[in-house]
Amino acid sequence: AGAIGFIGLITPHVMRLIVGPDHRILLPAAALAGGILLLWSDTLARTFAGDMPVGIITACFGAPFFIYLLRSRMKA
């Protein structure tokens, strides 16, 4: 549940930067991108380490993005 929750926090913010604030486009795009990101993270975790937790892969993607969000919000 940790990796899925983290994906659920990351994906809408990324997709809002890409597609804009229109929720008619944002909601399906975020759902599709979240599924793709989780599938890709799981495949990557199984490929490299055999039994690596998916949460490590998602944290590697999510932590730098959240740092970026925090820094951009502090400047604004």
Phi and psi restraints in degrees (value plus and minus 20) as a CYANA .aco file:
   2 GLY   PHI     -88.0   -48.0
   2 GLY   PSI     -64.6   -24.6
   3 ALA   PHI     -87.3   -47.3
   3 ALA   PSI     -58.4   -18.4
   4 ILE   PHI     -88.2   -48.2
   4 ILE   PSI     -60.9   -20.9
   5 GLY   PHI     -84.4   -44.4
   5 GLY   PSI     -59.7   -19.7
   6 PHE   PHI     -86.2   -46.2
   6 PHE   PSI     -60.3   -20.3
   7 ILE   PHI     -82.1   -42.1
   7 ILE   PSI     -59.7   -19.7
   8 GLY   PHI     -85.5   -45.5
   8 GLY   PSI     -43.9    -3.9
   9 LEU   PHI    -105.4   -65.4
   9 LEU   PSI     -55.8   -15.8
  10 ILE   PHI     -96.6   -56.6
  10 ILE   PSI     -70.4   -30.4
  11 THR   PHI     -79.2   -39.2
  11 THR   PSI     -66.1   -26.1
  12 PRO   PHI     -81.8   -41.8
  12 PRO   PSI     -54.8   -14.8
  13 HIS   PHI     -88.7   -48.7
  13 HIS   PSI     -62.6   -22.6
  14 VAL   PHI     -84.4   -44.4
  14 VAL   PSI     -65.3   -25.3
  15 MET   PHI     -87.9   -47.9
  15 MET   PSI     -51.0   -11.0
  16 ARG   PHI     -85.1   -45.1
  16 ARG   PSI     -56.6   -16.6
  17 LEU   PHI     -87.4   -47.4
  17 LEU   PSI     -52.4   -12.4
  18 ILE   PHI    -103.8   -63.8
  18 ILE   PSI     -70.5   -30.5
  19 VAL   PHI    -120.3   -80.3
  19 VAL   PSI     -32.5     7.5
  20 GLY   PHI      77.7   117.7
  20 GLY   PSI    -198.0  -158.0
  21 PRO   PHI    -107.2   -67.2
  21 PRO   PSI     -18.2    21.8
  22 ASP   PHI     -91.0   -51.0
  22 ASP   PSI      92.4   132.4
  23 HIS   PHI     -88.4   -48.4
  23 HIS   PSI     -41.0    -1.0
  24 ARG   PHI     -85.3   -45.3
  24 ARG   PSI     -50.5   -10.5
  25 ILE   PHI    -116.3   -76.3
  25 ILE   PSI     -58.1   -18.1
  26 LEU   PHI     -83.9   -43.9
  26 LEU   PSI     -64.1   -24.1
  27 LEU   PHI     -82.6   -42.6
  27 LEU   PSI     -71.5   -31.5
  28 PRO   PHI     -86.9   -46.9
  28 PRO   PSI     -55.0   -15.0
  29 ALA   PHI     -85.8   -45.8
  29 ALA   PSI     -61.2   -21.2
  30 ALA   PHI     -87.6   -47.6
  30 ALA   PSI     -58.7   -18.7
  31 ALA   PHI     -85.0   -45.0
  31 ALA   PSI     -64.8   -24.8
  32 LEU   PHI     -86.1   -46.1
  32 LEU   PSI     -64.5   -24.5
  33 ALA   PHI     -86.5   -46.5
  33 ALA   PSI     -56.3   -16.3
  34 GLY   PHI     -84.4   -44.4
  34 GLY   PSI     -62.7   -22.7
  35 GLY   PHI     -84.0   -44.0
  35 GLY   PSI     -62.1   -22.1
  36 ILE   PHI     -85.6   -45.6
  36 ILE   PSI     -63.0   -23.0
  37 LEU   PHI     -84.4   -44.4
  37 LEU   PSI     -60.8   -20.8
  38 LEU   PHI     -88.0   -48.0
  38 LEU   PSI     -61.5   -21.5
  39 LEU   PHI     -84.3   -44.3
  39 LEU   PSI     -62.2   -22.2
  40 TRP   PHI     -87.2   -47.2
  40 TRP   PSI     -60.1   -20.1
  41 SER   PHI     -85.2   -45.2
  41 SER   PSI     -60.6   -20.6
  42 ASP   PHI     -85.6   -45.6
  42 ASP   PSI     -62.6   -22.6
  43 THR   PHI     -83.6   -43.6
  43 THR   PSI     -62.2   -22.2
  44 LEU   PHI     -84.3   -44.3
  44 LEU   PSI     -61.2   -21.2
  45 ALA   PHI     -85.6   -45.6
  45 ALA   PSI     -59.0   -19.0
  46 ARG   PHI     -94.3   -54.3
  46 ARG   PSI     -49.3    -9.3
  47 THR   PHI     -93.4   -53.4
  47 THR   PSI     -67.3   -27.3
  48 PHE   PHI    -100.2   -60.2
  48 PHE   PSI     -67.2   -27.2
  49 ALA   PHI    -132.9   -92.9
  49 ALA   PSI     -24.1    15.9
  50 GLY   PHI      63.4   103.4
  50 GLY   PSI     -77.4   -37.4
  51 ASP   PHI    -154.6  -114.6
  51 ASP   PSI      16.2    56.2
  52 MET   PHI     -96.8   -56.8
  52 MET   PSI     117.9   157.9
  53 PRO   PHI     -85.5   -45.5
  53 PRO   PSI     122.2   162.2
  54 VAL   PHI     -85.3   -45.3
  54 VAL   PSI     -48.6    -8.6
  55 GLY   PHI     -79.8   -39.8
  55 GLY   PSI     -50.7   -10.7
  56 ILE   PHI     -87.7   -47.7
  56 ILE   PSI     -62.9   -22.9
  57 ILE   PHI     -86.0   -46.0
  57 ILE   PSI     -65.0   -25.0
  58 THR   PHI     -86.8   -46.8
  58 THR   PSI     -52.9   -12.9
  59 ALA   PHI     -87.6   -47.6
  59 ALA   PSI     -54.6   -14.6
  60 CYS   PHI     -84.9   -44.9
  60 CYS   PSI     -52.0   -12.0
  61 PHE   PHI    -103.8   -63.8
  61 PHE   PSI     -59.8   -19.8
  62 GLY   PHI     -99.3   -59.3
  62 GLY   PSI     -58.3   -18.3
  63 ALA   PHI     -80.9   -40.9
  63 ALA   PSI     -68.0   -28.0
  64 PRO   PHI     -82.3   -42.3
  64 PRO   PSI     -54.1   -14.1
  65 PHE   PHI     -88.3   -48.3
  65 PHE   PSI     -61.1   -21.1
  66 PHE   PHI     -86.9   -46.9
  66 PHE   PSI     -54.8   -14.8
  67 ILE   PHI     -83.3   -43.3
  67 ILE   PSI     -61.8   -21.8
  68 TYR   PHI     -80.6   -40.6
  68 TYR   PSI     -64.9   -24.9
  69 LEU   PHI     -81.9   -41.9
  69 LEU   PSI     -63.3   -23.3
  70 LEU   PHI     -82.9   -42.9
  70 LEU   PSI     -63.3   -23.3
  71 ARG   PHI     -87.5   -47.5
  71 ARG   PSI     -58.8   -18.8
  72 SER   PHI     -91.1   -51.1
  72 SER   PSI     -52.3   -12.3
  73 ARG   PHI     -92.4   -52.4
  73 ARG   PSI     -52.7   -12.7
  74 MET   PHI     -91.3   -51.3
  74 MET   PSI     -52.3   -12.3
  75 LYS   PHI     -93.8   -53.8
  75 LYS   PSI     -48.6    -8.6
